[in-house]
Amino acid sequence: MLGWVITCHDDRAQEMLDALEKKHGALLQCRAVNFWRGLSSNMLSRMMCDALHEADSGEGVIFLTDIAGAPPYRVAS
């Protein structure tokens, strides 16, 4: 199954994942990465890499970001 990594500013990524799981049940191959003000791009990259490995089952992973061109988007690309 295709994995998903949701990455957004503040706590929106976790809120989105919580809402999805409330509606659809546990999403085992979906991870949330929140980008907090002051977090370095290097640390965000490490967090997203960890989430990528956790979500990947060998069939690929899709990254969902909140703002094109913002740090979560740039790191995901």
C-alpha positions in Angstrom: 0.0 0.0 0.0 1.1 3.5 -0.8 2.4 5.4 2.3 1.6 9.1 3.1 3.6 11.7 4.9 1.6 14.9 5.9 3.8 17.9 6.6 2.4 21.3 7.6 3.2 24.4 9.7 2.5 24.4 13.4 0.3 21.4 14.5 -1.8 21.1 11.3 -0.2 17.9 10.1 -1.1 16.0 13.3 -4.5 17.5 13.3 -5.2 16.3 9.8 -3.9 12.8 10.6 -6.1 12.7 13.7 -9.2 13.7 11.7 -8.5 11.1 9.1 -8.0 8.4 11.6 -11.2 9.4 13.4 -13.1 9.0 10.2 -11.3 6.0 8.7 -9.6 4.2 11.6 -5.9 3.6 12.1 -3.8 4.6 9.1 -0.7 2.5 9.6 1.3 3.9 6.7 0.6 7.5 7.3 2.8 9.8 9.3 2.5 13.5 10.3 5.5 15.9 10.6 4.8 19.3 12.1 7.0 22.2 11.2 7.4 24.6 14.1 8.8 28.1 14.0 12.5 28.0 14.7 12.9 24.4 13.6 16.0 24.2 11.3 15.6 22.8 7.8 18.2 20.2 8.7 16.1 18.9 11.6 12.9 19.0 9.5 14.7 17.0 6.8 15.7 14.3 9.4 12.2 14.2 10.8 10.7 13.8 7.3 13.3 11.1 6.4 12.3 9.1 9.5 8.6 9.5 8.6 9.4 8.4 5.0 11.0 5.2 6.2 8.2 4.5 8.7 5.5 5.0 6.0 7.2 3.1 3.1 6.2 -0.5 2.5 8.1 -0.7 -0.8 5.3 0.7 -2.9 6.2 4.4 -2.6 5.3 7.4 -0.4 3.3 10.5 -1.2 4.2 13.8 0.6 1.3 16.2 1.3 2.3 19.7 2.2 0.4 22.9 3.1 2.1 25.7 1.2 4.0 25.4 -2.0 7.5 26.9 -1.7 7.6 26.8 2.1 10.2 24.8 4.0 8.1 21.6 4.4 7.5 21.7 0.6 11.1 22.3 -0.3 12.4 19.6 2.0 9.8 17.1 0.7 10.9 17.8 -2.9 
